[in-house]
């Protein structure tokens, strides 16, 4: 099974074909991605790019455009000082499926 390391939105992901993963929200209207591979693992053979592996492209398609992550509560509290604030955050993701590694 071929695996590759790709960079999407400043983060690196280890991907394989037919795999789905959540990445940071992509620009609106994005349907397909063509990514450069930073590293390719093909069985026992590993190829490291400088900075990318030549002639290897990873194709991905967007399955869902907007997926909301879990809600996170951020609390700031100081004892005996009447300081208590609470904020919430919910990250937005895009769900992509890796179609091919060539």
C-alpha positions as MATLAB code, in Angstrom:
seq = 'XXXXXXXXXXXXXXXXXXXXXXXXXXXXXXXXXXXXXXXXXXXXXXXXXXXXXXXXXXXXXXXXXXXXXXXXXXXXXXXXXXXXXXXXXXXXXXXXXXXXXX';
ca = [
       0.000    0.000    0.000;
       1.345    3.381   -1.008;
       1.327    6.166    1.545;
       2.418    9.771    1.167;
       2.977   12.814    3.342;
       1.270   15.930    1.958;
       1.033   19.520    3.145;
      -2.429   21.102    3.274;
      -2.954   24.501    4.859;
       0.359   24.548    6.725;
      -0.134   21.098    8.280;
       1.295   17.763    7.168;
      -0.827   14.621    6.849;
       0.045   10.968    6.179;
      -2.459    9.772    3.575;
      -3.300    6.601    1.660;
      -5.650    6.011   -1.281;
      -9.413    5.902   -0.570;
      -8.835    7.566    2.808;
     -10.981   10.428    4.104;
      -9.700   13.076    6.463;
     -10.676   16.405    7.952;
      -8.514   19.395    7.034;
      -8.833   23.078    7.850;
     -11.582   24.834    5.911;
     -10.651   25.188    2.237;
     -11.668   28.200    0.124;
     -15.242   28.138   -1.129;
     -15.700   26.523   -4.527;
     -12.801   24.078   -4.175;
     -13.825   20.712   -5.661;
     -10.504   18.971   -6.341;
      -6.958   19.296   -5.040;
      -3.657   18.324   -6.628;
      -0.942   18.112   -3.999;
       2.799   17.531   -4.063;
       4.151   14.660   -1.978;
       6.833   15.478    0.576;
       7.567   11.800    1.272;
       6.383    8.555   -0.350;
       6.293    5.135    1.348;
       5.806    2.235   -1.070;
       6.166   -1.020    0.844;
       9.792   -1.134    2.051;
      10.900    1.645   -0.298;
      10.852    5.196    1.085;
      11.487    8.285   -1.038;
      12.166   11.617    0.648;
      11.663   14.791   -1.366;
      13.906   17.834   -1.469;
      11.471   19.574   -0.774;
       8.978   17.482   -2.819;
       9.202   14.118   -4.562;
       9.440   14.568   -8.322;
       6.751   13.060  -10.581;
       4.462   12.170   -7.651;
       1.091   13.899   -7.384;
      -1.665   13.234   -4.877;
      -5.200   13.920   -6.087;
      -8.024   14.569   -3.642;
     -11.650   15.598   -3.962;
     -13.783   17.508   -1.493;
     -16.574   15.314   -0.077;
     -18.159   17.841    2.298;
     -17.466   21.547    2.225;
     -18.309   22.521    5.797;
     -18.019   20.147    8.745;
     -18.147   21.508   12.279;
     -15.830   20.073   14.910;
     -16.520   19.577   18.607;
     -17.255   22.612   20.717;
     -14.411   23.673   22.990;
     -14.896   25.712   26.162;
     -12.127   28.140   27.144;
     -12.349   29.310   30.751;
     -10.331   32.054   32.467;
     -10.723   32.111   36.239;
      -8.842   33.771   39.099;
      -9.707   32.890   42.665;
     -10.934   35.664   44.965;
     -10.677   38.296   42.194;
     -14.141   38.109   40.578;
     -12.529   37.167   37.272;
     -14.461   34.509   35.419;
     -14.858   34.534   31.635;
     -15.958   31.689   29.412;
     -15.609   31.535   25.644;
     -16.615   28.864   23.166;
     -14.977   27.826   19.911;
     -16.044   25.441   17.171;
     -13.554   24.752   14.386;
     -14.754   24.399   10.785;
     -13.284   21.674    8.579;
     -13.468   20.379    5.012;
     -13.777   16.628    4.504;
     -11.615   15.333    1.646;
     -11.059   11.911    0.103;
      -7.721   10.901   -1.418;
      -8.495    9.498   -4.871;
      -5.014    8.609   -6.165;
      -1.295    8.729   -5.465;
       0.667    8.698   -8.748;
];
